[in-house]
Amino acid sequence: MLTQKGAITINNIETICDDIVSSYHTPIMAACKSVSAFLQSNFVIKDLSPENTELLQLLHQKLEDELSHLFLKESGIIFPSVKTKAAQHVGSLLASSVLDLVLQTHTRILQLLQKERQILNNYVTSYKWEAPWINIVNELFHLETMVQRYVHLEQSKLYPLLINPDLH
């Protein structure tokens, strides 16, 4: 995971971007795929109503799509552009319009996670449930935690630095 040692400066923006990809993008997508594999192979989850099972499957697919698109934009467009501009010592490394789009996507992702949490009764499990289902519920909780940490890091550290690097 990303460690903090003093203030973030232009000199380590490349490292921060790379750490976000390796410490957040990769494990988040792995967790999404794990949950998706379970949901796709279990159309009936006896511990959920049929309506909630179908809704969970749809919400999770939408969540995975949103995350995948955002991560592709960041790793393929935003981060390479930021690294290039940082090397050229450009004032603002990220346009506010780009940041607005990213923040809107963060909001949609967090809303999807909240809906999943509601369907799953705040991730409270029962000893009566089968172990594979309990593992998936726990994986969903872990996924939510990772996404929240990722969003927090970007919104509180990375993006403020990219908009106005002189403030840090």
Contacts in CASP RR format, 6 or more apart in sequence:
PFRMAT RR
TARGET T0000
AUTHOR 0000-0000-0000
METHOD contacts of the structure
MODEL  1
MLTQKGAITINNIETICDDIVSSYHTPIMAACKSVSAFLQSNFVIKDLSP
ENTELLQLLHQKLEDELSHLFLKESGIIFPSVKTKAAQHVGSLLASSVLD
LVLQTHTRILQLLQKERQILNNYVTSYKWEAPWINIVNELFHLETMVQRY
VHLEQSKLYPLLINPDLH
1 19 0 8 1.000
1 23 0 8 1.000
2 16 0 8 1.000
2 19 0 8 1.000
2 20 0 8 1.000
2 23 0 8 1.000
2 153 0 8 1.000
7 168 0 8 1.000
8 16 0 8 1.000
8 157 0 8 1.000
8 158 0 8 1.000
8 161 0 8 1.000
8 168 0 8 1.000
9 168 0 8 1.000
10 86 0 8 1.000
10 89 0 8 1.000
10 165 0 8 1.000
13 82 0 8 1.000
13 83 0 8 1.000
13 86 0 8 1.000
13 93 0 8 1.000
13 161 0 8 1.000
13 162 0 8 1.000
14 83 0 8 1.000
14 86 0 8 1.000
16 157 0 8 1.000
16 158 0 8 1.000
17 74 0 8 1.000
17 79 0 8 1.000
17 82 0 8 1.000
17 83 0 8 1.000
17 158 0 8 1.000
18 79 0 8 1.000
20 74 0 8 1.000
20 79 0 8 1.000
20 150 0 8 1.000
20 153 0 8 1.000
20 154 0 8 1.000
20 158 0 8 1.000
21 71 0 8 1.000
21 74 0 8 1.000
21 75 0 8 1.000
21 79 0 8 1.000
24 146 0 8 1.000
24 149 0 8 1.000
24 150 0 8 1.000
24 153 0 8 1.000
25 71 0 8 1.000
25 74 0 8 1.000
25 75 0 8 1.000
25 150 0 8 1.000
27 146 0 8 1.000
28 67 0 8 1.000
28 71 0 8 1.000
28 143 0 8 1.000
28 146 0 8 1.000
28 147 0 8 1.000
28 150 0 8 1.000
29 64 0 8 1.000
29 67 0 8 1.000
29 68 0 8 1.000
29 71 0 8 1.000
31 139 0 8 1.000
31 142 0 8 1.000
31 143 0 8 1.000
31 146 0 8 1.000
32 60 0 8 1.000
32 63 0 8 1.000
32 64 0 8 1.000
32 67 0 8 1.000
32 68 0 8 1.000
32 143 0 8 1.000
33 64 0 8 1.000
34 136 0 8 1.000
34 139 0 8 1.000
35 60 0 8 1.000
35 136 0 8 1.000
35 139 0 8 1.000
35 140 0 8 1.000
35 143 0 8 1.000
36 60 0 8 1.000
36 61 0 8 1.000
36 64 0 8 1.000
38 132 0 8 1.000
38 136 0 8 1.000
39 56 0 8 1.000
39 57 0 8 1.000
39 60 0 8 1.000
39 136 0 8 1.000
40 57 0 8 1.000
43 53 0 8 1.000
43 57 0 8 1.000
44 50 0 8 1.000
44 53 0 8 1.000
45 53 0 8 1.000
45 56 0 8 1.000
45 133 0 8 1.000
46 130 0 8 1.000
47 126 0 8 1.000
47 128 0 8 1.000
47 129 0 8 1.000
47 130 0 8 1.000
47 133 0 8 1.000
48 56 0 8 1.000
48 119 0 8 1.000
52 119 0 8 1.000
55 115 0 8 1.000
55 119 0 8 1.000
56 116 0 8 1.000
56 119 0 8 1.000
56 120 0 8 1.000
59 112 0 8 1.000
59 115 0 8 1.000
59 116 0 8 1.000
59 119 0 8 1.000
60 116 0 8 1.000
62 112 0 8 1.000
63 109 0 8 1.000
63 112 0 8 1.000
63 113 0 8 1.000
63 116 0 8 1.000
66 105 0 8 1.000
66 108 0 8 1.000
66 109 0 8 1.000
66 112 0 8 1.000
67 109 0 8 1.000
67 147 0 8 1.000
69 105 0 8 1.000
70 102 0 8 1.000
70 105 0 8 1.000
70 106 0 8 1.000
70 109 0 8 1.000
73 102 0 8 1.000
74 102 0 8 1.000
78 94 0 8 1.000
78 98 0 8 1.000
78 102 0 8 1.000
81 94 0 8 1.000
82 93 0 8 1.000
82 94 0 8 1.000
82 162 0 8 1.000
85 91 0 8 1.000
85 93 0 8 1.000
86 93 0 8 1.000
86 165 0 8 1.000
91 165 0 8 1.000
91 166 0 8 1.000
92 162 0 8 1.000
92 163 0 8 1.000
92 164 0 8 1.000
92 165 0 8 1.000
93 161 0 8 1.000
93 162 0 8 1.000
93 163 0 8 1.000
93 165 0 8 1.000
94 159 0 8 1.000
94 162 0 8 1.000
94 163 0 8 1.000
96 163 0 8 1.000
99 159 0 8 1.000
99 162 0 8 1.000
99 163 0 8 1.000
102 154 0 8 1.000
102 159 0 8 1.000
103 155 0 8 1.000
106 151 0 8 1.000
106 154 0 8 1.000
106 155 0 8 1.000
109 147 0 8 1.000
109 151 0 8 1.000
110 147 0 8 1.000
110 148 0 8 1.000
110 151 0 8 1.000
113 143 0 8 1.000
113 144 0 8 1.000
113 147 0 8 1.000
113 148 0 8 1.000
116 140 0 8 1.000
116 144 0 8 1.000
117 123 0 8 1.000
117 144 0 8 1.000
120 137 0 8 1.000
120 140 0 8 1.000
123 137 0 8 1.000
123 138 0 8 1.000
123 140 0 8 1.000
123 141 0 8 1.000
125 134 0 8 1.000
125 137 0 8 1.000
125 138 0 8 1.000
129 137 0 8 1.000
160 167 0 8 1.000
160 168 0 8 1.000
161 167 0 8 1.000
161 168 0 8 1.000
END
